């Protein structure tokens, strides 16, 4: 896999799966957030409400 954000998400135990459009979703089953791959960025949603777009470095920092 060449997606560092998804690789880290899997290592940290988050659920990582592709949606119907083939974009990655990373989320926790116990928390109310989700990262959604949007082109070259990651959209952070809290309680299903989009909050901010993150670049790869910021998405990795969020997961840590």
C-alpha positions as CSV (number, residue, x, y, z in Angstrom):
1,X,0.0,0.0,0.0
2,X,1.4,3.4,-0.9
3,X,-1.1,5.5,1.2
4,X,0.8,6.5,4.4
5,X,-2.4,7.8,6.1
6,X,-4.2,4.5,5.6
7,X,-1.2,2.5,6.6
8,X,-0.9,4.4,9.9
9,X,-4.6,4.1,10.5
10,X,-4.4,0.3,10.2
11,X,-1.4,0.1,12.4
12,X,-3.2,2.2,15.1
13,X,-6.2,-0.1,14.9
14,X,-8.7,2.2,13.2
15,X,-11.2,1.0,10.7
16,X,-10.0,1.7,7.2
17,X,-12.2,0.9,4.2
18,X,-13.2,2.3,0.8
19,X,-16.5,3.9,0.2
20,X,-18.8,3.4,-2.9
21,X,-16.7,6.0,-4.8
22,X,-13.5,4.1,-4.1
23,X,-12.2,6.7,-1.6
24,X,-10.7,5.7,1.7
25,X,-12.5,6.2,5.0
26,X,-10.7,6.0,8.3
27,X,-12.7,6.0,11.6
28,X,-12.9,4.8,15.1
29,X,-15.7,2.6,16.3
30,X,-15.6,4.3,19.7
31,X,-15.2,8.0,18.8
32,X,-17.3,10.3,16.6
33,X,-14.8,11.3,14.0
34,X,-14.0,10.2,10.4
35,X,-11.3,11.0,7.9
36,X,-12.4,10.8,4.3
37,X,-10.0,10.8,1.3
38,X,-10.9,13.7,-1.0
39,X,-8.6,13.9,-4.0
40,X,-5.1,14.7,-2.4
41,X,-6.6,15.8,1.0
42,X,-8.4,14.3,3.9
43,X,-11.7,15.7,5.2
44,X,-12.1,15.5,9.0
45,X,-15.7,15.1,10.1
46,X,-17.0,15.1,13.6
47,X,-20.4,13.6,14.3
48,X,-20.9,13.4,10.5
49,X,-20.3,17.2,10.0
50,X,-17.3,18.1,7.9
51,X,-14.9,20.3,9.8
52,X,-11.6,20.8,7.9
53,X,-9.5,19.5,5.1
54,X,-6.1,18.2,6.1
55,X,-3.0,17.4,4.0
56,X,-1.2,14.1,4.4
57,X,1.1,15.4,7.1
58,X,-1.7,16.9,9.2
59,X,-3.9,13.8,8.7
60,X,-1.0,11.7,10.1
61,X,-0.6,14.0,13.0
62,X,-4.3,13.8,13.8
63,X,-4.2,10.0,13.8
64,X,-1.2,10.0,16.2
